[in-house]
Amino acid sequence: MASGAGQRIAAEWAEKIDSGELQHGDALPTYPQLAEQYGVSQTVIRDALKVLHQDGYLTADGRRGTKVFRLKRYDLPMYVLEADDRGRDAFDDAVRQQGGQPYQHIRVETIIPSPETRAALALDDGELVLARRRMRTIDGIPYCICDSFFPYELVKGTAIADPTDIKRGGRHVLREHGHEMVRHRDCIRSRRPHAREIAELEIPNGLPVIRHDRTSYAADGQPIRIMASSFPSDRWQLTYEVEK
């Protein structure tokens, strides 16, 4: 663990990066230069930069030294993801409007739900769940894990059960089959990344993820989908608009 001086130095450089004063790819001064600047030993500097490496702020570039690692941050307007009839994937639209090229890798599984998923979908014992697992990339870089869970009997034989991209969005498929989503409940929290997130999102273990869980309900109050998303906290801001 970094000393008090090391923690203060790490916090100062994190603020420089978060504020945009330093950009992705900018080189940091050398250890000797930083040690002289702050009047501390190179050991203190090494510990400070180690904290920043663990938190995803820096990357080592071989002989070229230490550089800032801060990818483009995208805004995701959560309030429009289900709220329109555009007939296209709202996530993809949001990314393209900000200059990115989205893509998703999809796999579909039929699973025995965890107790938490069974309760959230109000399923009886023995009922199965269809899991639609997506890795969303932007310009080829992993940006989001998004897993959606549906009662299997509700979506079997539909496009949702096919591991191909649904250009118009899954919500429209549900509507076409008589299961329109009319209400959503969001739960958002920050936590350390789990093993799958570290591996698939290619993030350091010290970088927090934003976990967003959305449960969607039909008009009769029945939950028909859980969408569980993991966002690297350095790459996203989630926005909402609340009307009076």
Secondary structure as a PSIPRED ss2 file (coil, helix, strand):
# PSIPRED VFORMAT (PSIPRED V4.0)

   1 M C   1.000  0.000  0.000
   2 A C   1.000  0.000  0.000
   3 S C   1.000  0.000  0.000
   4 G H   0.000  1.000  0.000
   5 A H   0.000  1.000  0.000
   6 G H   0.000  1.000  0.000
   7 Q H   0.000  1.000  0.000
   8 R H   0.000  1.000  0.000
   9 I H   0.000  1.000  0.000
  10 A H   0.000  1.000  0.000
  11 A H   0.000  1.000  0.000
  12 E H   0.000  1.000  0.000
  13 W H   0.000  1.000  0.000
  14 A H   0.000  1.000  0.000
  15 E H   0.000  1.000  0.000
  16 K H   0.000  1.000  0.000
  17 I H   0.000  1.000  0.000
  18 D H   0.000  1.000  0.000
  19 S C   1.000  0.000  0.000
  20 G C   1.000  0.000  0.000
  21 E C   1.000  0.000  0.000
  22 L C   1.000  0.000  0.000
  23 Q C   1.000  0.000  0.000
  24 H C   1.000  0.000  0.000
  25 G C   1.000  0.000  0.000
  26 D C   1.000  0.000  0.000
  27 A E   0.000  0.000  1.000
  28 L C   1.000  0.000  0.000
  29 P C   1.000  0.000  0.000
  30 T C   1.000  0.000  0.000
  31 Y H   0.000  1.000  0.000
  32 P H   0.000  1.000  0.000
  33 Q H   0.000  1.000  0.000
  34 L H   0.000  1.000  0.000
  35 A H   0.000  1.000  0.000
  36 E H   0.000  1.000  0.000
  37 Q H   0.000  1.000  0.000
  38 Y H   0.000  1.000  0.000
  39 G C   1.000  0.000  0.000
  40 V C   1.000  0.000  0.000
  41 S C   1.000  0.000  0.000
  42 Q H   0.000  1.000  0.000
  43 T H   0.000  1.000  0.000
  44 V H   0.000  1.000  0.000
  45 I H   0.000  1.000  0.000
  46 R H   0.000  1.000  0.000
  47 D H   0.000  1.000  0.000
  48 A H   0.000  1.000  0.000
  49 L H   0.000  1.000  0.000
  50 K H   0.000  1.000  0.000
  51 V H   0.000  1.000  0.000
  52 L H   0.000  1.000  0.000
  53 H H   0.000  1.000  0.000
  54 Q H   0.000  1.000  0.000
  55 D C   1.000  0.000  0.000
  56 G C   1.000  0.000  0.000
  57 Y C   1.000  0.000  0.000
  58 L E   0.000  0.000  1.000
  59 T E   0.000  0.000  1.000
  60 A E   0.000  0.000  1.000
  61 D C   1.000  0.000  0.000
  62 G H   0.000  1.000  0.000
  63 R H   0.000  1.000  0.000
  64 R H   0.000  1.000  0.000
  65 G C   1.000  0.000  0.000
  66 T E   0.000  0.000  1.000
  67 K E   0.000  0.000  1.000
  68 V E   0.000  0.000  1.000
  69 F C   1.000  0.000  0.000
  70 R C   1.000  0.000  0.000
  71 L C   1.000  0.000  0.000
  72 K C   1.000  0.000  0.000
  73 R C   1.000  0.000  0.000
  74 Y E   0.000  0.000  1.000
  75 D E   0.000  0.000  1.000
  76 L E   0.000  0.000  1.000
  77 P E   0.000  0.000  1.000
  78 M H   0.000  1.000  0.000
  79 Y H   0.000  1.000  0.000
  80 V H   0.000  1.000  0.000
  81 L C   1.000  0.000  0.000
  82 E C   1.000  0.000  0.000
  83 A C   1.000  0.000  0.000
  84 D C   1.000  0.000  0.000
  85 D C   1.000  0.000  0.000
  86 R C   1.000  0.000  0.000
  87 G C   1.000  0.000  0.000
  88 R C   1.000  0.000  0.000
  89 D C   1.000  0.000  0.000
  90 A H   0.000  1.000  0.000
  91 F H   0.000  1.000  0.000
  92 D H   0.000  1.000  0.000
  93 D H   0.000  1.000  0.000
  94 A H   0.000  1.000  0.000
  95 V H   0.000  1.000  0.000
  96 R H   0.000  1.000  0.000
  97 Q H   0.000  1.000  0.000
  98 Q C   1.000  0.000  0.000
  99 G C   1.000  0.000  0.000
 100 G C   1.000  0.000  0.000
 101 Q C   1.000  0.000  0.000
 102 P E   0.000  0.000  1.000
 103 Y E   0.000  0.000  1.000
 104 Q E   0.000  0.000  1.000
 105 H E   0.000  0.000  1.000
 106 I E   0.000  0.000  1.000
 107 R E   0.000  0.000  1.000
 108 V E   0.000  0.000  1.000
 109 E E   0.000  0.000  1.000
 110 T E   0.000  0.000  1.000
 111 I E   0.000  0.000  1.000
 112 I C   1.000  0.000  0.000
 113 P C   1.000  0.000  0.000
 114 S C   1.000  0.000  0.000
 115 P H   0.000  1.000  0.000
 116 E H   0.000  1.000  0.000
 117 T H   0.000  1.000  0.000
 118 R H   0.000  1.000  0.000
 119 A H   0.000  1.000  0.000
 120 A H   0.000  1.000  0.000
 121 L C   1.000  0.000  0.000
 122 A C   1.000  0.000  0.000
 123 L C   1.000  0.000  0.000
 124 D C   1.000  0.000  0.000
 125 D C   1.000  0.000  0.000
 126 G C   1.000  0.000  0.000
 127 E C   1.000  0.000  0.000
 128 L C   1.000  0.000  0.000
 129 V E   0.000  0.000  1.000
 130 L E   0.000  0.000  1.000
 131 A E   0.000  0.000  1.000
 132 R E   0.000  0.000  1.000
 133 R E   0.000  0.000  1.000
 134 R E   0.000  0.000  1.000
 135 M E   0.000  0.000  1.000
 136 R E   0.000  0.000  1.000
 137 T E   0.000  0.000  1.000
 138 I E   0.000  0.000  1.000
 139 D C   1.000  0.000  0.000
 140 G C   1.000  0.000  0.000
 141 I E   0.000  0.000  1.000
 142 P E   0.000  0.000  1.000
 143 Y E   0.000  0.000  1.000
 144 C E   0.000  0.000  1.000
 145 I E   0.000  0.000  1.000
 146 C E   0.000  0.000  1.000
 147 D E   0.000  0.000  1.000
 148 S E   0.000  0.000  1.000
 149 F E   0.000  0.000  1.000
 150 F E   0.000  0.000  1.000
 151 P E   0.000  0.000  1.000
 152 Y H   0.000  1.000  0.000
 153 E H   0.000  1.000  0.000
 154 L H   0.000  1.000  0.000
 155 V H   0.000  1.000  0.000
 156 K C   1.000  0.000  0.000
 157 G C   1.000  0.000  0.000
 158 T C   1.000  0.000  0.000
 159 A H   0.000  1.000  0.000
 160 I H   0.000  1.000  0.000
 161 A H   0.000  1.000  0.000
 162 D C   1.000  0.000  0.000
 163 P C   1.000  0.000  0.000
 164 T C   1.000  0.000  0.000
 165 D C   1.000  0.000  0.000
 166 I C   1.000  0.000  0.000
 167 K C   1.000  0.000  0.000
 168 R C   1.000  0.000  0.000
 169 G C   1.000  0.000  0.000
 170 G H   0.000  1.000  0.000
 171 R H   0.000  1.000  0.000
 172 H H   0.000  1.000  0.000
 173 V H   0.000  1.000  0.000
 174 L H   0.000  1.000  0.000
 175 R H   0.000  1.000  0.000
 176 E H   0.000  1.000  0.000
 177 H C   1.000  0.000  0.000
 178 G C   1.000  0.000  0.000
 179 H C   1.000  0.000  0.000
 180 E C   1.000  0.000  0.000
 181 M C   1.000  0.000  0.000
 182 V C   1.000  0.000  0.000
 183 R E   0.000  0.000  1.000
 184 H E   0.000  0.000  1.000
 185 R E   0.000  0.000  1.000
 186 D E   0.000  0.000  1.000
 187 C E   0.000  0.000  1.000
 188 I E   0.000  0.000  1.000
 189 R E   0.000  0.000  1.000
 190 S E   0.000  0.000  1.000
 191 R E   0.000  0.000  1.000
 192 R C   1.000  0.000  0.000
 193 P C   1.000  0.000  0.000
 194 H C   1.000  0.000  0.000
 195 A H   0.000  1.000  0.000
 196 R H   0.000  1.000  0.000
 197 E H   0.000  1.000  0.000
 198 I H   0.000  1.000  0.000
 199 A H   0.000  1.000  0.000
 200 E H   0.000  1.000  0.000
 201 L H   0.000  1.000  0.000
 202 E C   1.000  0.000  0.000
 203 I C   1.000  0.000  0.000
 204 P C   1.000  0.000  0.000
 205 N C   1.000  0.000  0.000
 206 G C   1.000  0.000  0.000
 207 L C   1.000  0.000  0.000
 208 P C   1.000  0.000  0.000
 209 V E   0.000  0.000  1.000
 210 I E   0.000  0.000  1.000
 211 R E   0.000  0.000  1.000
 212 H E   0.000  0.000  1.000
 213 D E   0.000  0.000  1.000
 214 R E   0.000  0.000  1.000
 215 T E   0.000  0.000  1.000
 216 S E   0.000  0.000  1.000
 217 Y E   0.000  0.000  1.000
 218 A C   1.000  0.000  0.000
 219 A C   1.000  0.000  0.000
 220 D C   1.000  0.000  0.000
 221 G C   1.000  0.000  0.000
 222 Q C   1.000  0.000  0.000
 223 P E   0.000  0.000  1.000
 224 I E   0.000  0.000  1.000
 225 R E   0.000  0.000  1.000
 226 I E   0.000  0.000  1.000
 227 M E   0.000  0.000  1.000
 228 A E   0.000  0.000  1.000
 229 S E   0.000  0.000  1.000
 230 S E   0.000  0.000  1.000
 231 F E   0.000  0.000  1.000
 232 P E   0.000  0.000  1.000
 233 S C   1.000  0.000  0.000
 234 D C   1.000  0.000  0.000
 235 R C   1.000  0.000  0.000
 236 W E   0.000  0.000  1.000
 237 Q E   0.000  0.000  1.000
 238 L E   0.000  0.000  1.000
 239 T E   0.000  0.000  1.000
 240 Y C   1.000  0.000  0.000
 241 E C   1.000  0.000  0.000
 242 V C   1.000  0.000  0.000
 243 E C   1.000  0.000  0.000
 244 K C   1.000  0.000  0.000
